[in-house]
Amino acid sequence: MIRSWMTTVFALSVFAVTGCGSGKADVTGTVKYDGKLVTHGTVVFVDKSNLTHGADIQSDGTYSLAGIPAGEVRMYVYDRTPGTTTGGSRPDTAGGGRRGAVATTGANAERPPASVLPEKYGDVTTAGLTTTLKSGKNDYNFDLPK
């Protein structure tokens, strides 16, 4: 009886320490479109609570994110630098990850590199990208078809 009680207390203690959630996930990877590295832009992961988690794509095509709730996520990728010029686009995090208007920085704004990705990849509702992140380290490489 005491052994059964101690096993129950131990199990409840482990549950209390680990919590009822799935934990946090860190994810790294590369972004390719039509087999070529994407060297600028942003990847965005949308968790089950519709919170967005974004990371810049580095010049070598890599990205890295930490602390995303583990579980199923939807994703989208956009490759225009937000906030630098009229006519670009950026995610609207309040709208569940849909693109919104970009703020201008004046007539002398520096133009970002041209967009190489189709518009569909820049909207969580049309990108069609999903995965399940496990607690801990994850690798996810975007290989976006033309």
Solvent accessible surface area in square Angstrom, and as a share of the most:
residue,aa,sasa,rsa
1,M,202,0.90
2,I,128,0.65
3,R,200,0.73
4,S,73,0.47
5,W,165,0.58
6,M,116,0.52
7,T,83,0.48
8,T,72,0.42
9,V,64,0.37
10,F,140,0.58
11,A,56,0.43
12,L,112,0.56
13,S,54,0.35
14,V,69,0.40
15,F,118,0.49
16,A,79,0.61
17,V,129,0.74
18,T,96,0.56
19,G,33,0.32
20,C,117,0.70
21,G,56,0.54
22,S,68,0.44
23,G,39,0.37
24,K,121,0.51
25,A,0,0.00
26,D,57,0.30
27,V,0,0.00
28,T,57,0.33
29,G,12,0.11
30,T,39,0.23
31,V,0,0.00
32,K,76,0.32
33,Y,28,0.10
34,D,66,0.34
35,G,53,0.51
36,K,141,0.60
37,L,84,0.42
38,V,4,0.02
39,T,66,0.39
40,H,33,0.15
41,G,11,0.11
42,T,14,0.08
43,V,0,0.00
44,V,4,0.02
45,F,0,0.00
46,V,1,0.00
47,D,6,0.03
48,K,157,0.67
49,S,79,0.51
50,N,83,0.43
51,L,108,0.54
52,T,35,0.20
53,H,40,0.18
54,G,45,0.44
55,A,15,0.11
56,D,94,0.49
57,I,10,0.05
58,Q,96,0.43
59,S,98,0.63
60,D,84,0.43
61,G,0,0.00
62,T,49,0.29
63,Y,5,0.02
64,S,74,0.47
65,L,18,0.09
66,A,81,0.63
67,G,33,0.32
68,I,1,0.00
69,P,36,0.23
70,A,6,0.04
71,G,19,0.18
72,E,111,0.50
73,V,1,0.01
74,R,86,0.31
75,M,1,0.00
76,Y,0,0.00
77,V,0,0.00
78,Y,7,0.03
79,D,1,0.00
80,R,76,0.28
81,T,52,0.30
82,P,53,0.33
83,G,24,0.23
84,T,40,0.23
85,T,7,0.04
86,T,90,0.53
87,G,68,0.65
88,G,12,0.12
89,S,16,0.11
90,R,91,0.33
91,P,19,0.12
92,D,52,0.27
93,T,80,0.47
94,A,101,0.79
95,G,21,0.20
96,G,18,0.18
97,G,0,0.00
98,R,118,0.43
99,R,52,0.19
100,G,25,0.24
101,A,85,0.66
102,V,20,0.12
103,A,66,0.51
104,T,78,0.46
105,T,90,0.52
106,G,48,0.46
107,A,113,0.88
108,N,151,0.78
109,A,28,0.22
110,E,145,0.65
111,R,177,0.64
112,P,24,0.15
113,P,73,0.46
114,A,79,0.62
115,S,38,0.24
116,V,81,0.47
117,L,12,0.06
118,P,46,0.29
119,E,119,0.54
120,K,98,0.41
121,Y,5,0.02
122,G,0,0.00
123,D,27,0.14
124,V,11,0.06
125,T,82,0.48
126,T,77,0.45
127,A,9,0.07
128,G,69,0.67
129,L,29,0.14
130,T,78,0.45
131,T,30,0.18
132,T,97,0.56
133,L,6,0.03
134,K,126,0.53
135,S,65,0.42
136,G,34,0.33
137,K,171,0.72
138,N,18,0.09
139,D,122,0.63
140,Y,51,0.19
141,N,95,0.48
142,F,3,0.01
143,D,100,0.52
144,L,2,0.01
145,P,86,0.54
146,K,172,0.73
